[in-house]
Amino acid sequence: MPGDARSFVANASYYGGGPRKYEPNSHTASGEQFNQWGLTAAHRTLPIGTRLRVSHGGRSVVVRVNDRGPAAWTGRSLDLSRGAASAIGLISSGIGAVRVQVLGRS
């Protein structure tokens, strides 16, 4: 990551709900059941359990990485749960630039 390795800008989206709704019994890469309203995120390389502060539009939320994704071909590097995206106002646009601060492991 360029600059401060503890902070970076990411192109983010969200998952859960909508046409790509996860099945009720689907599980994340961490093995836990997916909760679209939980404050969680998916990232390709950050360790499972990493806590992040994600900011967008003057709002921020603390999430925990519990899944892998998004796919590299999407051009995004972070997927938020619907609950986390809602907390920072990302639902209406569906995708956007966010500031990510790595807080550590949970």
N, C-alpha and C positions, 0 to 999 in steps of 0.2 A: 504494500500500500504506500503510495507516495505521501510525503509529509509525515505528520505524526502518525505512527502505526496504531495508536489507540483511538484515532478519530479519522473518519473518511466520509466521502459523499458517495451515495449509492443510488442507483435507479431502482425503485421499489414498486411492488404491486401487492395485492393481497389475494388470499384464497380462502374458500369457505363461502357457502351461499352462491346464488346466481347459477348460471348454466353449468359451471364446473364444480358443483357442490360435492363435497366429500361424502361418501356413504357414512351412515351413523356409526358403524363399527370399524371405520378405517383407523389405521395406526400410523404414527409418525416414525421417522428413522430411529428415534430414541426408544421406541417400543410402547410409548404411552398412547392412549386413545386420543385422536384429534378432537379438539374442542375449538370450533370456529370463533367462539367468544372469549377464549383464553387470551392472555397477553404473551403470545409466542411468535417465533419467526423461523424461517428456513433460510439457510445459507450453505453454499457449497463446501466451504473449507473451515469456517470457524468451528471450534470444538463444541459438541453437544453440551449444553449446560452453560454456555457463555451468556452473560447478561449484557444487554445493549440498551443504551438510551437512544431512541430514534426520534428525531425532531423534523417537523414539517409545518410550514405556515405559522410559526410562532407557538406551536403546541408540541409537547413531547410525551413519550410513554416509555417505560422500561419493560423490555421483553426478554424472554429466555429462548435461546436457540434450541429447538427440540426436533428439527427436521432438516432434510437436505433439499436443495433446490435453490433457486429456480434453474431450469435447464439453461445452459450457456447460450444456446441459439436465440433465447428470448431478448438478450441485451440487458436483462435485469440481473442484479446481484443479490437482491434480498426480497423475500416474500414474507409478508406479515399476515397473521391471522386476521380475520374480519374484525374482531374486537380491538386489536391493536391499531389497525388502519382507521377504524371509526374514531378512536381516541385522538388521532392527530389530523382528522379531516381528509383522509385520502380516499374515502369511499366514492365520492362524486366524480373524481377524475380517474380513479382506478389505477393510476400509475403516476409516479412523480419522483423528483429528486428529494432525497432525505439526507440529513446529517446523522451519522452513526458514531456514537462514542462507546468504545468497549469498556465495560465496567468491571469485568472479571468473571469468575466462574461461580456458579451457585452450588 
